[in-house]
Amino acid sequence: MLYTLEWTGNALRLLDQTKLPTETTFVDLTDEKQVWDAIKRLVVRGAPAIGVSAAFGAYLGVRGSANSRQRL
């Protein structure tokens, strides 16, 4: 089965819908800025997929800020 988005444990993996139907390409996003850019560039399409991607982006942002505070 082909998933449009998947959590790998470290990154949000998205099916790059800008390359369809000629290519099946995935992008791994590891921070909230990458997720924002993917939504803006229409790598992910459709309201439900955009909403789930945005939620993962928020998680990645919070996780990133928590990790940077631990290093201080």
HELIX and SHEET records of a PDB file:
HELIX    1   1 GLU A   32  LYS A   40  1                                   9    
HELIX    2   2 ALA A   47  ARG A   71  1                                  25    
SHEET    1   A 3 LEU A   5  TRP A   7  0                                        
SHEET    2   A 3 LEU A  12  LEU A  15 -1                                        
SHEET    3   A 3 PHE A  26  LEU A  29 -1                                        
END                                                                             
